[in-house]
Amino acid sequence: MTTSSEIAQPVPDLKYDEHGLIPAIVQDDATGDILMLGYMNERSLAMTLEKQLVTFWSRSRQVYWTKGESSGNVLELVGIRKDCDVDALLVRAVPHGPTCHTGERSCFYRDLAEE
């Protein structure tokens, strides 16, 4: 288990929401495809930077989770960009297997018009 002393320092200028979260869009570094959207807080961002594996805060379960910790389909960090308003992140990653829990490569596989 990672302790707080082992985790990199948080990025100071980011604008987190009232729950201490910031949206993190994950992009396949090789193809540019958008893979998923998750939420990070200061600690999950620091954990991502430290471990080089994309880690989020689960809003529903209220726990930290590293993508792929149970499936093995991790997202290996390449880099993180902040948007112009510093209230959203673009996480560039190398996916090791499907990103979506359904087995799809991306969570964005359904067209709105198909529903």
C-alpha positions in Angstrom: 0.0 0.0 0.0 1.2 3.5 -0.9 1.7 5.9 2.0 1.2 9.6 1.7 5.0 10.1 2.2 5.6 8.1 -1.0 3.3 10.1 -3.1 4.4 13.0 -5.3 3.3 16.5 -4.3 0.0 17.8 -5.8 -0.1 20.4 -8.6 -1.0 23.7 -6.9 -2.8 25.7 -9.6 -5.6 23.3 -10.5 -9.2 24.2 -9.9 -11.0 21.4 -8.2 -14.8 21.5 -7.8 -16.7 21.8 -4.5 -16.1 18.1 -3.8 -12.3 18.4 -4.4 -12.5 16.7 -7.8 -11.4 17.5 -11.3 -12.6 15.7 -14.5 -9.8 13.7 -16.2 -10.4 12.7 -19.8 -8.2 9.7 -20.8 -6.8 9.7 -24.4 -4.9 6.9 -26.1 -1.5 8.4 -26.7 -0.9 6.5 -29.9 -4.2 7.0 -31.7 -5.7 10.1 -30.1 -8.9 8.2 -29.3 -10.8 9.3 -26.2 -11.0 6.2 -23.9 -12.9 7.3 -20.8 -13.7 10.1 -18.3 -12.9 9.8 -14.6 -12.5 12.1 -11.7 -9.3 12.8 -9.7 -8.6 14.6 -6.5 -5.2 15.8 -5.3 -4.2 12.5 -3.9 -5.3 10.3 -6.9 -3.4 12.7 -9.2 -0.4 12.4 -7.0 -0.7 8.6 -7.0 -1.0 8.7 -10.8 2.2 10.7 -11.1 4.0 8.5 -8.6 3.0 5.1 -9.9 2.7 6.1 -13.6 -0.6 4.2 -13.7 -3.8 6.2 -14.0 -5.7 6.4 -10.7 -9.0 7.9 -9.9 -11.3 8.7 -7.1 -14.6 6.7 -7.3 -17.5 9.0 -6.6 -19.9 6.1 -6.1 -17.7 3.9 -4.0 -15.7 6.6 -2.3 -12.4 4.9 -2.8 -9.2 5.3 -4.9 -8.9 2.9 -7.8 -6.2 2.4 -10.3 -7.7 1.6 -13.7 -7.2 -2.1 -14.4 -6.4 -3.1 -10.8 -8.8 -6.1 -11.1 -8.8 -6.7 -14.9 -5.2 -6.1 -15.6 -6.2 -3.5 -18.3 -4.1 -0.7 -16.8 -3.6 2.7 -18.3 0.1 3.5 -18.4 0.7 7.2 -17.9 2.4 9.1 -20.8 1.6 12.7 -19.7 -1.1 15.0 -18.3 -2.2 18.3 -19.8 -4.4 20.9 -18.0 -6.9 22.9 -20.0 -6.9 26.7 -20.3 -9.1 27.2 -17.3 -7.1 24.6 -15.2 -10.4 22.9 -14.3 -10.0 19.7 -16.4 -7.2 17.3 -17.3 -6.3 15.4 -20.4 -4.5 12.2 -19.4 -2.4 10.7 -22.2 -1.9 7.0 -21.7 -1.0 3.7 -23.2 -4.0 1.3 -22.6 -3.1 -2.3 -21.8 -6.3 -3.9 -23.0 -9.9 -2.6 -23.3 -10.6 0.5 -21.2 -14.4 0.0 -20.7 -15.7 -2.4 -18.1 -17.9 -3.8 -20.9 -14.9 -5.0 -22.8 -15.0 -2.3 -25.4 -11.8 -0.5 -26.3 -13.3 2.9 -25.2 -16.2 3.8 -22.9 -17.5 6.0 -25.8 -18.6 3.3 -28.2 -22.3 4.2 -28.4 -23.8 6.9 -30.6 -26.4 9.1 -29.0 -28.6 8.7 -32.2 -28.7 4.9 -31.6 -30.5 5.1 -28.3 
